[in-house]
Amino acid sequence: MGFAVFLPLVLPLTAWPVARLAERHLHPRAATLLLTAVGGVLGLSSTLCLGLLAIVGTAQLPGNPLPDGWADPEVRAAVPHDEVVGKAAVGALGAVLASCTAFLLHRRRTGRQATRALAGLPPRRGIAVLPDAIPYARALPDGRIVVSTGMLAGLNSPERRALFAHERAHLVVGHHRHLLLTGLTARANPFLRPLRTSVTYTVERWADEEAARAVGDRRLTARAVGKAALLTPSRTLPGPPAPSGAPAFAAPGPVPRRVAALLGPPPAPRTWPPLCTAVGVAAWAALAGTMISAMASANSVVTLIVILHAATPL
């Protein structure tokens, strides 16, 4: 295999162009689904590759519990500089597992804090209104929409309808799941962080479009998004803590781009730009490169698994 065995670790770089093109030219729903799937495949391949490299590179060390066949020179020849790479892979895999575990624990801890903060407040149609002068609004993974009286006071009645339609869209579609998966993949491989950033934007755009469709007025929705962002006092959203990946109406980010998109025509429902356009050629080329990268990553992982299986005595 040679140095091709390291492909799953570096090929996520090829996903950067498709992330930028998808968030600009795809319908937000299609962009979110595509980027989440691509990130999941590349992140899983990268993690499996680290695990296999650690096995191959450390199988010859005395006292290890691995099968003796995995220390065979022919197996180790599949990984260049196997001893150095194997030991480095052990440390990298440990860092990945620690980072993902910390992410999940933080999500669980903040979820419990949010539940305690909302204790004693009976939900009204899934909406919890907190008596707080600081404006904020967010959708929690437990199915509730949390909004402060400060946010409601800053919006008129039609704008409130747009706000609640936006948050309900997050809950109905389950955007927190997409954010959770891309958050894990970004921790599995730092090269996948641009995908997480893009998905954070596309889920908000997706909810914006659903809100505009629900209220029947794109300009009203754009005004509600812009006003809510102006009302929010800082880039750190106040209010009860939410698990990592809980969307928020006035979340920090490219709000001007969201407003501009809502002031324009609705995005076309097509899945990808036509090939006959310059944007289409670039988008299809980027998508093809990403798909080839994903297949190459999966092929490298499968090849290592086959080699280890063939070296394992019955």
Stockholm file with secondary structure:
# STOCKHOLM 1.0

chainA/1-314         MGFAVFLPLVLPLTAWPVARLAERHLHPRAATLLLTAVGGVLGLSSTLCLGLLAIVGTAQLPGNPLPDGWADPEVRAAVPHDEVVGKAAVGALGAVLASCTAFLLHRRRTGRQATRALAGLPPRRGIAVLPDAIPYARALPDGRIVVSTGMLAGLNSPERRALFAHERAHLVVGHHRHLLLTGLTARANPFLRPLRTSVTYTVERWADEEAARAVGDRRLTARAVGKAALLTPSRTLPGPPAPSGAPAFAAPGPVPRRVAALLGPPPAPRTWPPLCTAVGVAAWAALAGTMISAMASANSVVTLIVILHAATPL
#=GR chainA/1-314 SS CGGGGGHHHHGGGGHHHHHHHHHHHSCHHHHHHHHHHHHHHHHHHHHHHHHHHHHHHHTTSTTCCSCGGGGCHHHHTTSTTHHHHHHHHHHHHHHHHHHHHHHHHHHHHHHHHHHHHTTTCCCBTTEEEECCSSCCEEECTTSCEEEEHHHHHHSCHHHHHHHHHHHHHHHHHTHHHHHHHHHHHHHHCGGGHHHHHHHHHHHHHHHHHHHHHHHTCHHHHHHHHHHHHHHSCSSSCCSSCCCTTCCBTTCSSCHHHHHHHHHSCCCCCCSSCCTTSHHHHHHHHHHHHHHHHHHHHHHHHHHHHHHHHHHSCC
#=GC SS_cons         CGGGGGHHHHGGGGHHHHHHHHHHHSCHHHHHHHHHHHHHHHHHHHHHHHHHHHHHHHTTSTTCCSCGGGGCHHHHTTSTTHHHHHHHHHHHHHHHHHHHHHHHHHHHHHHHHHHHHTTTCCCBTTEEEECCSSCCEEECTTSCEEEEHHHHHHSCHHHHHHHHHHHHHHHHHTHHHHHHHHHHHHHHCGGGHHHHHHHHHHHHHHHHHHHHHHHTCHHHHHHHHHHHHHHSCSSSCCSSCCCTTCCBTTCSSCHHHHHHHHHSCCCCCCSSCCTTSHHHHHHHHHHHHHHHHHHHHHHHHHHHHHHHHHHSCC
//
